[in-house]
Amino acid sequence: MAQHKSALKRHRQSLKRNARNHGVKSAVRTAVKKARATDPNNAEELKDAIKLAQIALARAGVKGVFHKRTVARRISRLALMQNRLAELAKAPAPTKTAAPSAKATKGGAKAGAAKGRAPAKAKKG
């Protein structure tokens, strides 16, 4: 434990700062988790949740809890997620197509045998 008066004060300050930062980090994590867990089919709710998470991240960056580049990267990832989900919502549903036959696939079902390879040996056991 520190003995000097200034070191004791720095320790007290670090404990206060640690408690304050812990609360801010927890709030950011909660906001980001809520944004990621929001139903992508509900566009308005998703947009609001992502906006709240971005605001929480920005505030944490201003307070110095997270580095500014970390904040920028996380906000960017949330925006990318929102854009991808928006594109998926606009895109038409894919239609089912027939599965390709063995002849249509490259090499067919017995490609190994056709190339002169020996068949795999069965394991004893």
Secondary structure, DSSP 8 states (H G I E B T S, - for coil): ---SHHHHHHHHHHHHHHHHHHHHHHHHHHHHHHHHHS-TT-HHHHHHHHHHHHHHHHHHHHHTSS-HHHHHHHHHHHHHHHHHHHHHHHS----------TTTSTT-TTHHHHTT---------
